[in-house]
């Protein structure tokens, strides 16, 4: 996590860096800071948000600088632990995203050699190592310092009296933004979209020297070329466009996201991966893995693939998969990650690839590390997702999974045609839910009074229950648990009662009657029940305390409409409770540490 930025050009660096940093706060925002090279290196940093830093910091003069917004790993959020960090002389400043595994050992060695440290961070060893190796060549000193480091990093190094920035990456993202006699560096594209749409994606192991007119990239000491790419995301997509929060805007973008994603996939002539090959090699041949919300998409993917391809794929939480040694013979592995930078997912992908598996990435970020590791990539077309809570990216992931399933299924032609028709009607149905959001907001006002909420679902809507609970706890801080409905009576029943509402996700499929029974059981224990059900489902209306009626869809697609409704429920509940919706405490959008 953490966001880093750098600027070298002919404009004042400080306001540019602060503007870029604000766009990276989704990566962490517990503290921030900038360093500007003028006569000396001047640093201003604190445990405050970027906007506030802009208001309280003095004007720092200079056209070269670096900045950082932090998600703490080593040391509490504080002014001292905030980046940039300096060497002993104050002549070298560094911002870092990643984790230095051997920092204790390096720190002890540097202390023995006379260096003094001020912070509790792992990062601070980097400027001290560079200082140690610096004999007039910043690039060489940085390369030597990185040789000593075991860990992940994206760094930007600023040194006094040098008209250059040195940058490097290993297992943490870093991009260069190209301008006219100016260059930008950032953890992610949205940070620089106000200034340029020309980017270069650095590869793992790259070390680059950036001046205002030039970039020179090396890998293992030899010059390498990285192609310039034009970013298709635009500035408006990375702005709130009149919505109070990014999350609400992103929820409302979903009809467009579904349309765009389907249009793109329809245009594509080739399938990026041959899932049928996986079927032919047996039941042990497909693995889906991911973390968080993307894992819930993978769980739904399991139902889709089972239903349409008749393959029962295995699904794994990426961080758990990394401890297994017995699942490496799979023919196809599908790694789902919105950011393409989640450390646990990347580690699993590497492990699978090394074992000879064919790895397919489903990601929203062009040029992300996941897309580089994978043999093939399916891009979701959600556009930049700024809110920490994943919404439209999840829906786009489902679209990718539906498309994979539908285009490669061998179900009969009539059924297939009807599924495709339904799929194309989804944007309109989602729009209907958005148009009626006031009904959901009303339920949210009621829900916001509680401190414990259960979500229940069956079949393909069991993962939706998990996702509904994750969304609610993530942004409203209400304790929420998702359960397969049948499991509730195996323990959680002990917690039911008037103060524990249950959100029941009901689909008109073979799970309907069992859900109805479960709702009655819950009611018998006095828990208030809010049900999500298809419009006109009178049986549910009779038993639930409140029903959020949703448009009728084919059961296979019900996760889409149900999830959109639960996203709105979480959003309005959090709003009612006055939570900082786009930046939930302790969370960051891109989880680049294990
Ligand atoms: O970028 P990824 O899809 O790999 O991220 C995985 C999770 O960190 C992410 O989905 C997280 O759970 C979201 N904040 C949930 O809204």
Boltz pocket constraint, residues with backbone or C-beta under 6 A from the ligand:
constraints:
  - pocket:
      binder: B
      contacts: [[A, 291], [A, 292], [A, 293], [A, 294], [A, 295], [A, 336], [A, 337], [A, 338], [A, 339], [A, 340], [A, 341], [A, 342], [A, 345], [A, 388], [A, 389], [A, 390], [A, 391], [A, 470], [A, 471], [A, 474], [A, 588], [A, 589], [A, 590], [A, 591]]
      max_distance: 6.0
